[in-house]
Amino acid sequence: MRSSLLNKLWMIFGPKPKLNWLILSVISILAFITLFGSSSSNAIDTSPRRQASLIYTNYRRIKERVAVDYLELKSVSSGGLKQKELGLCGKERENFVPCHNVTANLLSGFEQGEELDRHCQVSREEDRCLVRPPKEYKIPLRWPRGRDIIWSGNVKITKDQFLSSGSMTKRLMLLEENQIAFHSQDGLIFDGVKDYSRQIAEMIGLGSDTELPQAGVRTMLDINCGFGSFGAHLLSLKIMAVCVAAYEATGSQVQLSLERGLPAMIGNFIARQLPYPSLSYDMVHCAQCGISWDEKDGMFLIEVDRVLKPGGYFVLTSPTSKLQGSSREKKSITLNPMEEHTQQLCWTLLAQQDETFIWQKTADLDCYASRKQRAIQLCKDGDDTQSYYQPLVPCISGTSSKRWIAIQNRSFDSELSSAELEIHGVQPEEFYEDMHFWRSAVDNYWSLLTPLIFSDHPKRPGDEDPLPPYNMIRNVMDMSSNYGGLNAALLEEKKSVWVMNVVPARASNALPLILDRGFTGVMHDWCEPFPTYPRTYDLLHANGLLSQFISERCSMIDLFLEMDRILRPEGWIILSDTVGTIEMARTLATQVRWEARIIDLQNGSDQRLLVCQKLFLKK
């Protein structure tokens, strides 16, 4: 870490600072800045006009550092006491995922698979501590190299699990001394991902998988994704592929996917709905995912139908025996359970090739009325966009939604049309104002982070600070996403990131709009832990979340501990909120051992930024 401005002042004015000396030092630096740079400002421009990126010069760094040191000196002079830092958790919690304590769930009476589900009320931890990284943990390689090579010490997987793995995507890995290397997508591999993707496109009726986005497939939910190689290939085609898989103590598909920089989260097909609204995804994919789809009277298929958009596709790759459970009869007989359920759901079997089956969900509402049998009823009218781990429902959802639009008729890009915005109850002016705001904010966020991340970048005297690279971060979480504006602005600037857009459970629900833009997102109650493994995100961002959180029933320090758990060592946090809230947050940041600095926007508002970095704590 670079030496602080205070250390540099001691070198100039002497090693034993007294209060008068401290004040004199700060005034001297401020006067120097005023003399040589009074026309500059570190204000973040929130006007609709597109501004050039505010690359911080050395002057800006010093000015920002002086402001922070002044606050620290003021606290010292007033006798402020440093908050007690929280201790580190034991080794047994290095890969700790709250709400997924299988032993506690069994003792609480959960069974028949529900012990593997999420139960936050069972596994609440009383002691507060910081989850430490494993001894062998290393900072992940930068994207895109980190997609193909990860450090084996960063994930919890045994050699036996690795060798016994049999699915297509798991066979693409090579285990070396301290690394796990994934086959290049350009290499010659059996059961090749590119060949498989091309096969799916041809079965749908397309000439190539590059035509999938034009055919309406922009988002895909990949169930039990292996280790994400199929999703990685689809991301290269501009398709947002999200892995969802059950919690696994070791050999986690979600953990390895996130370590590779691929979108993923913990989720189960057991007893409750996934935390997505109806009509969320263009395609749902299951390749040897281990789910018996005809169990529970087809409830799992009904859940797939719920999250699938009209005209969307369900792709199932599995040996025929898997489709029928234990039956060993001929295909024409054994497919009957699946045929019965899919016909009730108004799905059409488009094609079957080898072990791959593709069904298409109807976009014609009249289909449901014309069914000969109606064993699966339509759900009654209601708000089917609110789905936060609700019980699975035995009825067909979304048929009364204004969002019932075939994927082939939707906007191709993330800028929704006025008619589509009207469906979501959003005025075009409000939507475009939000877009302009986040374009400017992203420019400034990148400019703020660049000198902090590259403070030791070598340059000749008089050179400007280095331009921020597009790939300095990869996994981003917007903890209080509104319309997905931060996500859109990052992509517009061609930053090599993906964003998990989180809509707080008690906030206005814009998640359907975010998903309709082709982004990924989830509803979440921040009074509970997020369904992911430790050390899985590079940057956490929250705009106004803390002010909303103050009125909630839960503790702010618990929220900061959860943020620390899911953030990678040396990862970044950007919080935007009111002055009082940010000051309180800065105190909490000290308790969780983050380096923190407050940025005054200098735009006449009471908004401030708190920019923090998580340290790499090993002991």
VOGU-3710 file (C-alpha; in Angstrom, 3 decimals, decimal comma):
1> mrssllnklw> 0,000/0,000/0,000  1,251/3,505/-0,717  2,217/5,613/2,326  -0,475/7,992/3,458  -0,246/11,726/3,098  0,107/11,961/6,864  3,310/9,891/6,744  4,669/12,163/4,014  3,916/15,234/6,165  5,773/13,728/9,094
11> mifgpkpkln> 8,832/13,373/6,842  8,635/17,117/6,052  7,544/18,671/9,347  8,897/16,178/11,883  8,068/12,807/13,473  6,091/13,927/16,548  2,790/15,524/15,488  0,941/17,732/17,906  -2,497/19,203/17,351  -1,174/22,604/16,218
21> wlilsvisil> 1,269/20,872/13,912  -1,495/18,766/12,419  -3,725/21,737/11,744  -0,818/23,704/10,256  0,039/20,787/7,966  -3,479/20,449/6,641  -3,859/24,197/6,104  -0,561/24,287/4,214  -1,585/21,543/1,811  -5,037/23,042/1,296
31> afitlfgsss> -3,473/26,397/0,509  -1,121/24,758/-1,983  -4,075/23,069/-3,704  -6,110/26,270/-3,773  -3,233/28,173/-5,321  -2,490/25,699/-8,120  -5,825/24,060/-8,791  -8,721/26,154/-7,655  -10,499/25,670/-10,942  -10,567/21,873/-10,588
41> snaidtsprr> -13,049/19,803/-8,703  -13,580/16,211/-7,743  -17,317/16,598/-8,034  -19,167/13,840/-9,781  -21,318/15,221/-12,540  -24,909/14,021/-12,280  -26,261/16,111/-15,150  -27,865/14,365/-18,125  -25,134/15,552/-20,477  -22,463/12,971/-21,302
51> qasliytnyr> -19,162/14,043/-19,743  -15,634/12,937/-20,505  -14,173/10,527/-17,966  -12,749/12,377/-14,954  -9,318/10,806/-14,793  -7,802/11,724/-11,449  -4,427/13,449/-11,661  -1,899/13,518/-8,838  -3,485/16,779/-7,748  -6,854/15,128/-7,378
61> rikervavdy> -5,358/12,286/-5,378  -3,704/14,676/-2,947  -6,841/16,770/-2,597  -8,954/13,702/-1,881  -6,388/12,313/0,573  -6,132/15,629/2,417  -9,892/15,743/2,864  -9,863/12,261/4,363  -6,857/12,957/6,589  -8,517/16,147/7,779
71> lelksvssgg> -11,557/14,153/8,938  -9,235/11,699/10,695  -7,315/14,535/12,398  -10,573/16,184/13,430  -11,682/12,920/15,006  -8,366/12,604/16,862  -8,425/16,208/18,112  -11,963/15,765/19,439  -10,978/12,649/21,332  -12,881/10,204/19,111
81> lkqkelglcg> -12,224/6,580/19,897  -11,512/3,976/17,251  -14,201/1,346/16,911  -13,200/-2,158/17,940  -12,365/-4,293/14,938  -14,156/-7,620/14,587  -12,134/-10,807/14,861  -11,611/-13,492/12,236  -13,714/-16,649/12,091  -12,157/-20,063/12,513
91> kerenfvpch> -10,898/-22,214/9,656  -14,132/-24,230/9,659  -16,014/-21,229/8,262  -13,709/-20,463/5,316  -16,427/-21,578/2,883  -19,353/-20,682/5,124  -22,735/-20,214/3,412  -25,437/-19,098/5,883  -28,963/-20,559/5,624  -27,580/-23,832/4,245
101> nvtanllsgf> -26,702/-25,777/7,408  -27,844/-29,268/6,417  -27,293/-30,751/9,883  -29,330/-28,036/11,574  -32,058/-28,387/8,949  -32,323/-32,133/9,606  -32,529/-31,544/13,362  -35,320/-29,042/12,701  -37,367/-31,713/10,940  -36,724/-30,901/7,281
111> eqgeeldrhc> -36,500/-34,022/5,115  -37,205/-35,451/1,653  -34,653/-33,093/0,133  -35,830/-29,983/1,981  -32,836/-30,245/4,318  -30,757/-29,114/1,309  -32,946/-26,056/0,778  -32,459/-22,535/2,126  -33,642/-22,096/5,749  -32,371/-18,821/7,206
121> qvsreedrcl> -34,524/-19,063/10,334  -32,696/-22,266/11,354  -29,031/-21,402/10,902  -28,651/-17,932/12,395  -25,175/-17,394/13,818  -24,839/-15,580/17,121  -21,131/-14,738/16,958  -19,977/-12,021/14,587  -16,665/-12,513/12,828  -14,987/-12,007/9,466
131> vrppkeykip> -14,798/-15,048/7,189  -11,136/-15,499/6,348  -9,794/-16,876/3,040  -8,124/-20,306/2,943  -4,375/-20,404/3,539  -3,753/-21,221/-0,148  -6,037/-18,462/-1,474  -4,670/-16,234/-4,260  -6,140/-13,225/-6,025  -7,928/-14,536/-9,162
141> lrwprgrdii> -6,371/-13,965/-12,560  -7,775/-11,090/-14,573  -10,514/-11,732/-17,146  -10,485/-13,358/-19,664  -7,527/-15,464/-18,506  -9,332/-16,115/-15,231  -12,189/-17,736/-17,144  -9,885/-20,549/-18,288  -7,493/-20,861/-15,322  -8,379/-20,639/-11,617
151> wsgnvkitkd> -6,354/-21,294/-8,458  -7,352/-24,648/-6,971  -6,868/-23,270/-3,439  -9,653/-20,727/-4,040  -12,402/-23,356/-4,314  -13,294/-26,335/-2,193  -13,109/-29,460/-4,330  -11,525/-32,822/-3,594  -9,423/-34,771/-6,076  -11,866/-37,684/-5,883
161> qflssgsmtk> -14,771/-35,380/-6,775  -12,817/-34,044/-9,689  -11,901/-37,481/-11,041  -15,374/-38,965/-10,545  -17,108/-36,113/-12,327  -18,976/-37,321/-15,367  -20,958/-34,466/-16,856  -19,986/-32,795/-20,107  -18,786/-29,526/-18,631  -16,845/-31,152/-15,806
171> rlmlleenqi> -14,879/-33,282/-18,273  -13,455/-30,102/-19,748  -11,143/-29,490/-16,766  -7,517/-30,344/-16,168  -6,204/-30,487/-12,598  -2,625/-29,259/-12,256  -0,456/-28,528/-9,221  -2,161/-25,422/-7,888  -4,463/-24,591/-10,777  -7,571/-25,867/-12,495
181> afhsqdglif> -7,351/-25,254/-16,232  -10,376/-25,366/-18,515  -10,071/-26,390/-22,148  -9,958/-23,521/-24,592  -13,179/-23,068/-26,494  -11,092/-23,281/-29,671  -9,566/-26,621/-28,754  -10,587/-30,010/-30,087  -12,537/-31,665/-27,284  -14,988/-34,513/-27,235
191> dgvkdysrqi> -18,571/-33,481/-26,532  -17,420/-30,009/-27,539  -19,349/-27,061/-26,166  -19,365/-25,302/-29,534  -20,709/-28,384/-31,283  -23,385/-28,790/-28,620  -24,421/-25,139/-28,895  -24,584/-25,404/-32,679  -26,690/-28,559/-32,387  -29,240/-26,754/-30,191
201> aemiglgsdt> -29,461/-23,861/-32,653  -30,022/-26,212/-35,579  -32,718/-28,118/-33,665  -34,541/-24,827/-33,111  -34,323/-24,153/-36,848  -31,388/-21,753/-36,983  -28,320/-21,949/-39,156  -25,847/-21,251/-36,361  -25,724/-20,519/-32,623  -24,692/-16,957/-33,477
211> elpqagvrtm> -28,315/-16,463/-34,605  -29,738/-17,288/-31,154  -29,949/-13,641/-29,988  -31,730/-12,586/-33,192  -34,199/-15,440/-32,572  -35,082/-13,928/-29,197  -32,726/-15,899/-26,942  -30,890/-13,275/-24,880  -31,065/-14,881/-21,423  -30,699/-18,479/-20,271
221> ldincgfgsf> -31,117/-20,190/-16,910  -28,648/-23,093/-16,742  -29,783/-25,615/-14,127  -26,954/-27,499/-12,387  -24,495/-26,102/-14,886  -21,505/-28,322/-14,169  -18,724/-25,757/-13,994  -20,110/-23,295/-16,477  -18,386/-24,013/-19,797  -21,648/-23,965/-21,779
231> gahllslkim> -22,607/-20,662/-20,150  -19,139/-19,271/-20,848  -19,588/-20,014/-24,548  -23,047/-18,399/-24,626  -21,656/-15,274/-22,944  -19,258/-14,967/-25,886  -22,386/-14,856/-28,081  -23,837/-11,973/-25,997  -26,323/-14,285/-24,259  -26,651/-13,783/-20,499
241> avcvaayeat> -26,370/-17,322/-19,113  -26,938/-17,723/-15,379  -26,058/-20,895/-13,509  -28,344/-21,980/-10,681  -27,425/-25,038/-8,617  -28,032/-26,429/-5,153  -25,705/-25,750/-2,233  -22,760/-28,150/-2,194  -20,285/-28,304/0,699  -17,501/-29,291/-1,705
251> gsqvqlsler> -17,192/-29,362/-5,472  -19,733/-26,567/-5,824  -20,811/-25,747/-9,356  -21,804/-22,238/-8,278  -18,514/-21,535/-6,523  -16,392/-22,671/-9,469  -18,521/-20,768/-11,982  -18,219/-17,535/-10,015  -14,503/-18,099/-9,553  -14,285/-18,218/-13,366
261> glpamignfi> -16,133/-14,897/-13,611  -19,410/-16,463/-14,765  -22,881/-15,531/-13,421  -24,181/-18,030/-10,862  -26,140/-18,312/-7,613  -27,411/-21,000/-5,271  -30,929/-22,215/-6,026  -32,920/-25,425/-5,717  -35,729/-27,306/-7,395  -37,096/-28,795/-4,167
271> arqlpypsls> -40,101/-27,157/-2,536  -39,973/-23,430/-3,252  -39,924/-21,124/-6,234  -36,716/-19,584/-7,488  -36,409/-15,868/-6,568  -37,388/-14,740/-10,070  -40,730/-13,362/-11,271  -42,862/-15,116/-13,864  -41,720/-14,828/-17,485  -38,040/-14,194/-16,697
281> ydmvhcaqcg> -35,899/-16,235/-19,113  -35,815/-16,970/-22,847  -34,324/-20,435/-22,419  -34,000/-22,932/-19,565  -31,279/-25,550/-19,967  -30,668/-28,842/-18,180  -27,780/-31,078/-19,273  -27,673/-34,182/-17,078  -28,784/-31,958/-14,220  -30,059/-34,834/-12,089
291> iswdekdgmf> -33,663/-33,631/-11,704  -36,528/-36,092/-12,186  -38,870/-33,784/-14,022  -41,922/-36,002/-13,825  -41,877/-36,210/-10,021  -44,381/-34,399/-7,770  -46,979/-34,376/-10,550  -44,718/-32,290/-12,757  -44,266/-29,465/-10,219  -40,650/-28,880/-11,314
301> lievdrvlkp> -41,736/-28,568/-14,946  -44,448/-26,115/-13,856  -41,729/-24,027/-12,172  -39,699/-24,060/-15,392  -42,824/-22,932/-17,236  -43,333/-20,135/-14,706  -39,896/-18,558/-15,280  -39,924/-19,218/-19,041  -41,101/-16,426/-21,336  -43,747/-17,034/-24,031
311> ggyfvltspt> -42,108/-18,636/-27,061  -39,111/-19,634/-24,927  -37,296/-22,969/-25,006  -36,666/-25,772/-22,526  -33,571/-27,777/-23,527  -33,108/-31,148/-21,825  -30,052/-33,293/-22,488  -30,204/-36,589/-20,666  -30,100/-40,333/-21,386  -33,591/-41,635/-22,099
321> sklqgssrek> -33,547/-43,648/-18,904  -33,164/-40,437/-16,929  -36,387/-39,029/-18,361  -38,417/-41,917/-16,980  -36,838/-42,585/-13,617  -36,233/-46,290/-13,132  -38,225/-47,450/-16,135  -36,326/-49,424/-18,811  -39,101/-49,635/-21,381  -39,016/-48,377/-24,936
331> ksitlnpmee> -38,781/-44,662/-25,645  -42,301/-44,275/-27,078  -43,730/-45,549/-23,790  -41,258/-44,089/-21,327  -41,645/-40,537/-22,613  -45,377/-40,584/-21,829  -45,077/-38,879/-18,406  -43,070/-36,052/-19,915  -45,394/-35,859/-22,916  -48,420/-35,643/-20,660
341> htqqlcwtll> -47,022/-32,830/-18,546  -45,653/-30,831/-21,473  -48,939/-31,088/-23,355  -50,774/-29,756/-20,305  -48,313/-26,846/-20,242  -48,887/-26,164/-23,952  -45,293/-26,966/-24,850  -44,419/-28,276/-28,296  -41,627/-30,806/-28,754  -39,653/-29,097/-31,528
351> aqqdetfiwq> -36,958/-31,685/-32,000  -35,159/-34,665/-30,543  -31,596/-35,567/-31,492  -29,617/-38,216/-29,664  -30,134/-37,439/-25,967  -31,256/-33,828/-26,448  -34,909/-32,744/-26,423  -36,167/-29,198/-27,062  -39,645/-27,976/-26,186  -41,055/-24,539/-26,972
361> ktadldcyas> -43,528/-22,801/-24,674  -46,600/-21,486/-26,425  -47,046/-17,765/-27,039  -50,725/-18,325/-27,877  -52,984/-17,887/-24,843  -55,811/-19,672/-26,674  -53,845/-22,902/-26,379  -54,767/-23,249/-22,711  -58,485/-23,082/-23,452  -58,212/-25,652/-26,256
371> rkqraiqlck> -56,543/-28,363/-24,153  -58,479/-31,642/-24,103  -57,620/-32,218/-20,473  -56,967/-29,491/-17,930  -55,212/-31,290/-15,107  -52,969/-28,253/-14,662  -55,125/-25,184/-14,097  -54,256/-21,540/-14,752  -53,302/-19,565/-11,657  -55,839/-17,027/-10,471
381> dgddtqsyyq> -55,197/-13,360/-11,157  -52,689/-11,826/-8,786  -49,209/-10,354/-8,535  -47,076/-13,075/-10,062  -43,976/-10,870/-10,126  -43,414/-11,236/-6,367  -41,575/-14,525/-5,920  -39,285/-14,594/-2,926  -38,905/-18,268/-2,074  -42,640/-18,890/-2,150
391> plvpcisgts> -43,894/-22,506/-2,180  -44,086/-24,163/-5,581  -47,503/-23,733/-7,155  -49,407/-26,450/-9,122  -50,833/-23,975/-11,642  -49,672/-22,101/-14,763  -48,492/-18,553/-14,017  -48,143/-15,374/-16,037  -51,042/-15,823/-18,448  -52,752/-12,612/-17,279
401> skrwiaiqnr> -49,546/-10,559/-17,290  -49,096/-7,548/-19,558  -45,585/-8,926/-20,128  -46,969/-11,902/-22,071  -45,021/-11,142/-25,238  -43,299/-13,742/-27,412  -39,501/-13,553/-27,146  -39,334/-13,215/-30,924  -41,294/-9,920/-30,683  -39,265/-8,263/-27,936
411> sfdselssae> -36,673/-5,499/-28,263  -33,282/-6,820/-29,265  -31,207/-4,434/-27,128  -31,439/-3,244/-23,510  -33,136/0,069/-24,375  -36,795/-0,834/-24,132  -39,347/0,849/-26,363  -41,882/3,322/-24,991  -44,615/0,682/-25,319  -42,536/-1,830/-23,324
421> leihgvqpee> -41,775/0,757/-20,642  -45,483/1,510/-20,374  -46,119/-2,172/-19,638  -43,830/-1,799/-16,622  -45,495/1,431/-15,524  -42,356/3,485/-16,192  -42,372/6,831/-17,984  -39,831/7,056/-20,847  -38,504/10,380/-19,493  -37,780/8,819/-16,116
431> fyedmhfwrs> -36,101/5,802/-17,723  -33,836/7,857/-19,994  -32,950/10,266/-17,189  -31,834/7,253/-15,164  -29,715/6,065/-18,107  -27,964/9,431/-18,442  -27,267/9,567/-14,727  -25,579/6,168/-14,683  -23,521/6,899/-17,791  -21,947/9,800/-15,961
441> avdnywsllt> -21,651/7,867/-12,707  -19,811/4,965/-14,370  -17,292/7,353/-15,905  -16,616/8,785/-12,494  -16,595/5,489/-10,594  -13,979/4,134/-12,996  -11,960/7,313/-12,597  -12,137/7,055/-8,816  -11,030/3,433/-8,732  -8,253/3,699/-11,301
451> plifsdhpkr> -5,693/5,700/-9,257  -6,519/3,634/-6,181  -5,981/0,289/-7,919  -2,982/1,485/-9,942  -1,415/3,900/-7,470  2,034/2,387/-8,088  1,723/2,511/-11,867  5,095/3,661/-13,284  4,918/6,820/-15,361  7,179/9,650/-16,446
461> pgdedplppy> 6,989/13,013/-14,664  4,112/15,045/-15,993  2,172/12,046/-17,347  -1,509/11,693/-16,572  -2,776/8,771/-14,503  -3,162/5,532/-16,489  -6,421/4,985/-18,312  -8,614/2,463/-16,468  -8,484/-0,965/-18,126  -11,757/-2,482/-19,194
471> nmirnvmdms> -11,112/-5,667/-17,191  -9,895/-4,437/-13,810  -12,999/-5,968/-12,203  -15,308/-8,784/-13,367  -18,064/-9,871/-10,934  -20,172/-6,851/-9,918  -23,203/-6,745/-7,634  -25,592/-3,793/-7,626  -27,218/-4,328/-4,238  -30,093/-1,900/-4,829
481> snygglnaal> -30,652/-1,911/-8,557  -33,431/0,291/-9,888  -33,811/-0,156/-13,643  -30,425/-1,797/-14,219  -28,879/1,551/-15,188  -25,453/0,754/-13,732  -25,434/-2,535/-15,666  -26,383/-0,810/-18,931  -23,769/1,927/-18,521  -20,974/-0,557/-17,806
491> leekksvwvm> -21,830/-2,546/-20,926  -22,140/0,621/-23,006  -18,614/1,551/-21,957  -17,520/-1,972/-22,993  -16,354/-2,864/-19,506  -15,667/-6,566/-19,245  -18,063/-7,143/-16,365  -21,352/-8,808/-15,598  -23,716/-7,433/-12,958  -25,951/-9,234/-10,498
501> nvvparasna> -28,825/-6,748/-10,223  -30,384/-7,200/-6,786  -33,812/-5,708/-6,126  -34,442/-5,420/-2,351  -37,551/-7,366/-1,347  -39,212/-4,305/0,186  -38,336/-1,887/-2,618  -40,342/-1,079/-5,711  -40,095/-4,220/-7,829  -38,300/-3,348/-11,064
511> lplildrgft> -36,875/-6,849/-11,473  -39,211/-7,762/-14,380  -37,993/-4,670/-16,257  -34,341/-5,548/-15,546  -34,836/-9,084/-16,837  -36,692/-7,827/-19,907  -33,614/-5,725/-20,719  -31,618/-8,939/-21,095  -29,775/-8,555/-17,773  -29,648/-10,940/-14,859
521> gvmhdwcepf> -31,084/-10,110/-11,483  -32,748/-11,476/-8,400  -35,024/-10,369/-5,598  -33,397/-10,467/-2,170  -34,107/-9,453/1,411  -30,895/-7,885/2,722  -31,909/-8,797/6,264  -30,849/-12,297/5,162  -27,569/-13,622/3,710  -27,244/-13,678/-0,069
531> ptyprtydll> -27,273/-17,167/-1,685  -23,634/-17,333/-2,724  -20,282/-18,571/-1,476  -17,603/-16,430/0,200  -15,238/-14,343/-1,937  -17,308/-14,351/-5,135  -17,624/-10,643/-6,129  -15,034/-8,001/-7,075  -17,212/-4,915/-6,574  -20,310/-4,220/-4,473
541> hangllsqfi> -22,361/-1,116/-5,213  -25,349/0,286/-3,341  -27,172/3,537/-4,016  -29,513/4,573/-1,186  -29,689/1,061/0,279  -28,327/2,017/3,684  -30,965/4,703/4,285  -33,670/2,169/3,438  -31,967/-0,408/5,628  -31,980/1,771/8,752
551> sercsmidlf> -35,738/1,322/9,098  -35,513/-2,480/8,753  -35,648/-4,954/11,607  -32,075/-6,134/11,209  -28,626/-4,883/12,170  -26,445/-2,753/9,887  -23,296/-4,506/11,118  -24,756/-7,823/9,965  -25,203/-6,339/6,490  -21,558/-5,215/6,444
561> lemdrilrpe> -20,413/-8,657/7,605  -22,394/-10,233/4,770  -20,876/-7,817/2,265  -17,424/-8,708/3,582  -18,203/-12,426/3,275  -19,163/-12,294/-0,403  -16,456/-9,789/-1,426  -13,084/-11,009/-2,633  -9,921/-9,897/-0,807  -8,789/-6,556/-2,260
571> gwiilsdtvg> -12,317/-6,090/-3,657  -14,128/-2,734/-3,706  -17,292/-1,244/-2,239  -18,985/1,940/-3,457  -21,816/3,230/-1,264  -23,858/6,326/-2,128  -26,122/7,847/0,511  -26,812/10,830/2,749  -24,085/12,466/4,845  -25,225/11,040/8,170
581> tiemartlat> -25,692/7,556/6,813  -22,285/7,572/5,121  -20,585/8,756/8,317  -22,177/5,854/10,184  -21,176/3,466/7,399  -17,578/4,656/7,639  -17,533/3,670/11,304  -18,851/0,215/10,458  -16,293/-0,107/7,651  -13,581/0,358/10,277
591> qvrweariid> -15,057/-2,456/12,342  -14,901/-4,889/9,416  -11,345/-3,716/8,642  -12,009/-2,014/5,319  -9,968/0,926/4,132  -12,542/3,666/3,616  -12,687/7,235/2,336  -15,555/9,668/1,933  -15,966/11,539/-1,347  -17,897/14,801/-1,360
601> lqngsdqrll> -19,824/15,117/-4,611  -19,751/18,932/-4,317  -22,985/19,300/-6,235  -24,961/21,040/-3,523  -26,705/17,864/-2,359  -26,355/15,980/0,910  -25,196/12,873/-0,957  -21,754/11,394/-0,327  -19,797/8,436/-1,631  -18,015/5,971/0,614
611> vcqklflkk> -15,321/4,113/-1,325  -13,885/1,122/0,533  -11,449/-1,685/-0,129  -11,406/-5,030/1,644  -7,956/-5,999/2,853  -6,359/-9,385/2,223  -6,449/-10,737/5,785  -4,598/-14,011/6,316  -4,310/-14,148/10,101
//
